[in-house]
Amino acid sequence: MKNIAIATLIISAIISGAATAGIATAHDLAEAERLELVQRKSKHFDLAFNGDTSEVRELKKIYIDDLDMANVKVDQPDSYRLSSNGDWELTEKDKIGLNNIYKSALRKRIEKQGNYSVVDAPGSDVITIQADLLELDPAAPKDDFKNRAPRDKYLSYGAGSATIQFTVSDQNGDVLLIAKDHRDAGHEWGINDRFQNKSDTKRLFNSWAKSLVKQLNLHES
């Protein structure tokens, strides 16, 4: 029999709560009405409220605000065994890392279009993209000394899942688009550790950046 005494293998499947990003709440609808946005069926996001986004394609300058994580909800991971001394916590270091991944993904995707430039501050001729990270649903206990015993290993289908909301505003601060989406981070079974989770998270934000460019019709024809 194969000796596995050096590690405890815990199979942890993603058992996410029902993804509700595609269902407009009363608050979503009231906010869209206040902003004079119309709900449109989207191929790129679970939920989208649109105004006239043609201005985005005219101005050509885009400011990417920091990813807002002030009110993110963390759904604690489901697994067969939790060798955890506490909840999965989003630390300030985590937030800095996520913000860097988010802004890098969006900047690269926008600049790839060729006709747009990302600027360092909002201005009179600048479109602003702002995003709120609403939910995180990690697939396993956090890969740190507090939440995992040294020999514990977890197998999961990706890093977990997350929900984000994008808000795009014009130079006057008028909202042109609100888009909300719930998406998995990773689509393969593998060892769940900080390195694989970072890779899955980068792919997730790259996917969202690509979707936003398409929703705004910035992509090359």
Solvent accessible surface area in square Angstrom, and as a share of the most:
residue,aa,sasa,rsa
1,M,241,1.08
2,K,171,0.73
3,N,119,0.61
4,I,112,0.57
5,A,75,0.59
6,I,135,0.68
7,A,23,0.18
8,T,57,0.33
9,L,99,0.49
10,I,10,0.05
11,I,85,0.43
12,S,0,0.00
13,A,35,0.27
14,I,38,0.19
15,I,113,0.57
16,S,42,0.27
17,G,53,0.51
18,A,93,0.72
19,A,59,0.46
20,T,83,0.48
21,A,4,0.03
22,G,39,0.37
23,I,117,0.59
24,A,26,0.20
25,T,69,0.40
26,A,86,0.67
27,H,134,0.60
28,D,17,0.09
29,L,89,0.44
30,A,61,0.47
31,E,49,0.22
32,A,4,0.03
33,E,136,0.61
34,R,165,0.60
35,L,39,0.20
36,E,151,0.68
37,L,13,0.07
38,V,76,0.44
39,Q,85,0.38
40,R,142,0.52
41,K,210,0.89
42,S,25,0.16
43,K,190,0.80
44,H,47,0.21
45,F,9,0.04
46,D,65,0.34
47,L,7,0.03
48,A,1,0.01
49,F,6,0.03
50,N,24,0.12
51,G,31,0.30
52,D,102,0.53
53,T,16,0.09
54,S,38,0.25
55,E,38,0.17
56,V,0,0.00
57,R,73,0.27
58,E,122,0.55
59,L,40,0.20
60,K,76,0.32
61,K,80,0.34
62,I,0,0.00
63,Y,42,0.16
64,I,5,0.03
65,D,48,0.25
66,D,75,0.39
67,L,8,0.04
68,D,55,0.29
69,M,16,0.07
70,A,81,0.63
71,N,135,0.69
72,V,27,0.15
73,K,119,0.50
74,V,34,0.19
75,D,39,0.20
76,Q,76,0.34
77,P,12,0.08
78,D,68,0.35
79,S,32,0.21
80,Y,182,0.69
81,R,112,0.41
82,L,92,0.46
83,S,25,0.16
84,S,40,0.26
85,N,126,0.65
86,G,29,0.27
87,D,100,0.52
88,W,44,0.15
89,E,96,0.43
90,L,19,0.10
91,T,51,0.30
92,E,122,0.55
93,K,170,0.72
94,D,37,0.19
95,K,49,0.21
96,I,111,0.57
97,G,31,0.30
98,L,24,0.12
99,N,26,0.14
100,N,87,0.45
101,I,24,0.12
102,Y,4,0.01
103,K,63,0.26
104,S,44,0.29
105,A,7,0.06
106,L,2,0.01
107,R,89,0.33
108,K,141,0.60
109,R,61,0.22
110,I,1,0.00
111,E,78,0.35
112,K,137,0.58
113,Q,13,0.06
114,G,62,0.59
115,N,103,0.53
116,Y,21,0.08
117,S,52,0.33
118,V,17,0.10
119,V,38,0.22
120,D,127,0.66
121,A,58,0.45
122,P,85,0.54
123,G,34,0.33
124,S,92,0.60
125,D,57,0.29
126,V,9,0.05
127,I,1,0.00
128,T,29,0.17
129,I,1,0.00
130,Q,40,0.18
131,A,0,0.00
132,D,35,0.18
133,L,2,0.01
134,L,55,0.28
135,E,56,0.25
136,L,27,0.13
137,D,12,0.06
138,P,17,0.10
139,A,3,0.02
140,A,3,0.02
141,P,5,0.03
142,K,30,0.13
143,D,35,0.18
144,D,41,0.21
145,F,190,0.79
146,K,104,0.44
147,N,5,0.02
148,R,21,0.08
149,A,45,0.35
150,P,133,0.84
151,R,151,0.55
152,D,13,0.07
153,K,96,0.41
154,Y,0,0.00
155,L,44,0.22
156,S,3,0.02
157,Y,76,0.29
158,G,7,0.06
159,A,14,0.11
160,G,2,0.02
161,S,5,0.03
162,A,2,0.02
163,T,9,0.05
164,I,0,0.00
165,Q,38,0.17
166,F,2,0.01
167,T,23,0.14
168,V,0,0.00
169,S,18,0.12
170,D,12,0.06
171,Q,68,0.30
172,N,118,0.60
173,G,51,0.49
174,D,84,0.43
175,V,29,0.16
176,L,14,0.07
177,L,0,0.00
178,I,18,0.09
179,A,0,0.00
180,K,28,0.12
181,D,4,0.02
182,H,34,0.15
183,R,48,0.17
184,D,51,0.27
185,A,6,0.04
186,G,8,0.07
187,H,120,0.54
188,E,139,0.62
189,W,131,0.46
190,G,27,0.25
191,I,77,0.39
192,N,4,0.02
193,D,39,0.20
194,R,123,0.45
195,F,158,0.66
196,Q,75,0.34
197,N,37,0.19
198,K,112,0.47
199,S,39,0.25
200,D,4,0.02
201,T,23,0.13
202,K,91,0.39
203,R,128,0.47
204,L,10,0.05
205,F,7,0.03
206,N,70,0.36
207,S,44,0.28
208,W,1,0.00
209,A,2,0.02
210,K,89,0.38
211,S,13,0.08
212,L,1,0.01
213,V,3,0.02
214,K,71,0.30
215,Q,29,0.13
216,L,1,0.01
217,N,82,0.42
218,L,8,0.04
219,H,75,0.33
220,E,119,0.53
221,S,160,1.03
